[in-house]
């Protein structure tokens, strides 16, 4: 299984970026997908998750209303559209996949990194003020 994240970069505060995560070696419709981020010296933080069909989404409080997660199972790809970016959004962003459908029905499990089975390599997002 491989998750390849891309789309990070340097952007000014208030700007937008779209991250992509291409999955291979798994059946996308059998996995819920998540985005997490980790800033230097901080723990990995939940950003957003999408159910295996794409019909359900869930967001961390710090990004709610600014970020949108979506997926295209035909393209084996998950997206994270990030708008109105702030300097505190600066972090390495990781995509992840979870094959246990029970995770989706637990809010706590959904936001816990150890619930996810597979991880991508991360893509760096830097927001300047």
Order of alpha helices (4+ residues) and beta strands (2+ residues): beta-beta-beta-beta-beta-beta-beta-beta-beta-alpha-alpha-beta-beta
